[in-house]
Structures are given as structure tokens and as C-alpha cells.
């Protein structure tokens, strides 16, 4: 069976992107331009661009055209937390990890909310069902592009003590703020899963729905084993590289 024209065009442009002929952020030719160059009808080019967006090669938006998506992988080591446990620092874990790679990482913080803990969150934090917690939502960016979203939940007394119930970015990161008030994070569990994104997840990360997402659930505890924080991180799988180095193989 012959390859459909739109599929062949999508493959051709994808190969050009992979070869660096189009740089991240660069706008692809207008549909009319490719039609004039004999690449196919307007419907063919439009379908090819749709497929490229679904596969994560480009992003399309009204008024901004179709642009090549930045797909550089970001190395996210587990050791990123060690550098931010001391209070008073200027950068949180995400900014620390991206800066180490020469990337312009940032964090957009939405106002905290007091909400009823979802059932799985309450169980992780060892709280009774229906308990209210502080929820903080953040967007981790590179050059302004959202690479991952983070939603974290904190018991009320912990959030109040560390100032996590106040709006704005926490200088030095959450763990540093906790350490400053004697809430020392000593260990964490991380569970990593992958799935196809929902429409809202794809929209938040500017990816197509065929690009998988990584979901990391992390529970952080203090020296007494008390849960301090439960955070869920959702990121584009083709941009994140989770690194777990020098893990002990015996206790």
C-alpha cells in the first residue's frame, strides 16, 4: 500500500528537524508556501502539520504559526535535592538541575490553595480522609516552555510553619524552607509511571497526545519518618531524563 502523501510529507519534515535544518523555535513554512512548492494540496500539508504536532515535533497556535518544538533532553538527577537542603539558597531543585546543564530553567508558581486532600494523597501523608491540606502548583520551564507541572500537598501545620501557605516563589526551594524551621527532610520514595497524556496534560505541556508523559510521585519524610510532602510531577517523556546514580545496593 502506498504511503499517503501527508504521511510522506510529515516524515520528510520530521527528518529535516532531526537533521537540524529547522532549529527549535523556528517557524515552518506557511501551508500556502509548501503548496506552491508542489508538496501537495492545502489539506495534505495541513494534515502533515497536524501529525507533526501529535508526534511532538512542532507546536501550532493561532497567530504564531507552526514552530519547531524544543526537544532537548533535560537531565534530572535524584541528587538535585542535596544541593538545596541548606536554607538560604536562591535556587530550587529544578533551577539547580537546569543551571548545571547551562539551561535557562525557571519556575512559575500558582497561588497556594487550601483543599481537601485527594484520597491517595491523604493516605500517603497519613491523614484521615477529608483532611484539608495546602496544595501548591508549579510549572517548571526552560526558556519559557513548560516542561513539567508539579502539584504538591502539605499538612496544614507543616505548611504554616514553613510559610508554604503564602503566595509566591519559595526562595531556595521548599526543602530549604522546611529545613529553616527545623523540618529536616531525610529520605524520599519516588514512583515513576508513564502513560498517554490526557487532553489537559497535553495542552499544559504543549505536546501532542501521542507523546507519552512521565508521572513521578514523591513522598518526602523527616528523621522520624513523618511525611512532610507529597508531590506529583508530570512531564513530557521526550524531554526528561531521570537519573538515579550511585544507589546503595545493600544497607
N, C-alpha and C positions, 0 to 999 in steps of 0.2 A: 504494500500500500504506500502510495506516495506521501511524503511529509507535507502537511498543509503549509501554505505559503506563510501564514502568520507565525507558525512554529519555526520554520526555517529562518525567518527574519529575526525572531526573538533569539534564537540560538546564535545567529551571526552577531547581533549587538552584544549579547552576553559575552561572547568570545572577545569582542573588542574591549569591553570593560575589563575583563580578566587580564588582557594584554596591556592595559594602561592607556589605551587610545582615548578613553574618556576618563577624566580624573574625578575623584569624589567631589560632589557638589556641582559638577559641570552639567549644564542643561543639554539634553539630547536634542537633535534637530526637530523642528516642528513637523507635525504629521504631513502638512502640505509639502514641505521640503522633500521628504522621503518619497512621497507620491510623484513629485516632479522628477526625482532621480530614478524612477522606474522600479522602486522597491515593492510596489503593489498598490492596491486601492486604499482609500482612506480607512475603510473598515479593516483591511488587512493590517495596516500599521497600528491602528488603534488597538486591535486585538493583541498584537505583539507587545505593545507597551503595557497593556493590562497584565499579560503573562509575566513580563519582566518585573512588574511591581509585586505580583503574587509571589514570585521567587526571591524577592528581596534585593534585586539588583538596582532598582530605582524607586523613587517616591514621586508621586504626582499630586499636585494640588492646584486648585483654581487660582490663576493669577501668577503662579510660579513655574508653570510648565512641568516637564518630566526631568528630574535631576538624578544623577548617579548617587546612589546611597553609599555612605562611608561604611565599609565592611571590615576595616582593620580590627584585628582581634585585640582585646584588652586582657592582659594577664592579671588575674585577681588572686593573689596568694593568700592562703589562710593566715600567714604571718603578718598580714596588713594590720591586724589588731594590736600586735605587740608594740608598735611604734606610737600608739595613741592612748595607751592606758594611763600615762602620767598626765595629770591635769595641767592646763595652761597652754597647751599646744594650739596652733592656728588651724591645722588641717585635720579632718576626719579620715576614716579608713579609705573611703573611695578616692578622695583627693590625694592621699598619701600614695595609693597604688598607682594612680594615673600619672602623678608627677614623676614617679620613679621611672616611667617609660617615656617621659618627655611629652605627655599628652595634656591638653588643657581640660582637665576634669573639673566639674562643678557639681553643686548640689542645690536643687530648688526645693524649698521646704514649704509645705502647705500648713495652714494653721492647725494646731492640735485640737482634737475633739475628745470629749468625754462620752463614751459609748458603752453599751452592753457588750461584754466580751463574746465573740462567737464561741460556739461550744468547744471547738478544738483548741482555741486559744485559752479559754478558761481552764481546760484540762491540763494544758502544757504549763500554765502558770500556777497550777494547784489552787484554783479559785472555784468557789461554788458557782454553779450555773446561774446566770443572770447578774453576776457581779459586774459593776461598772469599772472601766479601765480608761487610761489615756491612750488614744490612738494618734500616732504621728505618721504622716505620709510624706515621702520624699521622692524626688526624681533625680537620678544620677545621670549626668550629662557628660559628653565630650564634644567640645566645640559647639555647644548649644543643642546638640542632638540628644534626645532621651535614649539612653542605652538600657537602663533598668529602672524599675519602680520598686520602692521599698515601703512596706507598711509594717509598723512596729506597734506593739501593745505593751503597756507597763501597768503594774498595780498602782493604785492611786497614791499610796503612801510613798512609794519609791519615786514616782514621777514628781510629786510635790517636793520631796526632799532635794532632788537633783535639778529642779527647775524645768523639768521636761513638759510641764503643763503650760508653759509660757510660749507665745508665738516667736517665730524667728529661728535662725540657724543657731545651733549649739556650738560655740567656738571650741575647736579641738575634738568635737565628736561626743556622742552620747556616753561612751565608756569613760572618757576623761572627766565628764561632768559628774558621773556617778562616783568615780574614784575621789574626786574633790570633796565629797561629803561622806567618805568612808564606806561607800558601797563598792567593794573591790570585786571585779569580775575575774574569776579564776579559771573557769572552763566553759566549754560550749559544745553542744551537739549540733551537727548540720546534716540535714537530709536533703538530697538533691533528686529532683524528678524532671522529666521532660514531657511535654505534650504539645499538641497543636493549639495555637492561641485562639481565644475567643475573639469576637469582633472588637470588643472593648480593649483587650490586651493588644491586639494588632494595631489599633488606632493609637493607643498610648505610646507604642514603641516605633510607630511609622514603618511597620513591616507588613508583608503580605501574609495571608493566613496559611500559606504552605511553609513558612519559615517557623521551625519549632522554637519554643521558649524553654528556658531552664527556670525551674522554680526551686529556690533554696529556702527551707525552713530552718531557722537557727534559734536555739534556746540557750541563753546565757545564764550562768549561775554564779553565786558568790561562794566564799570559802566554806559556808555552812551547807551548801547545796541548795540554797533558796533561789528560785527562779527570779531573775531580775528583768529579763526582756525576752519577748518572743517576736521575731521579725520574719516576714515573708518577702523574699526578693524575687522579682520576675524580670527576666532579661532575655534579649534576643540571643538565641543559642549560637548564631553565626558570628557574634561579636564578643562573647565571653569565653575565657579560658580559665577555669577554676583550677588552682594549683595547690596541692597538698604535699608539701615537701618535708622530708626528714621526720616522718611519723614514727613514733616508737613501736617496735614490733613485739615488745614484751614489757611487762610492768616492773 
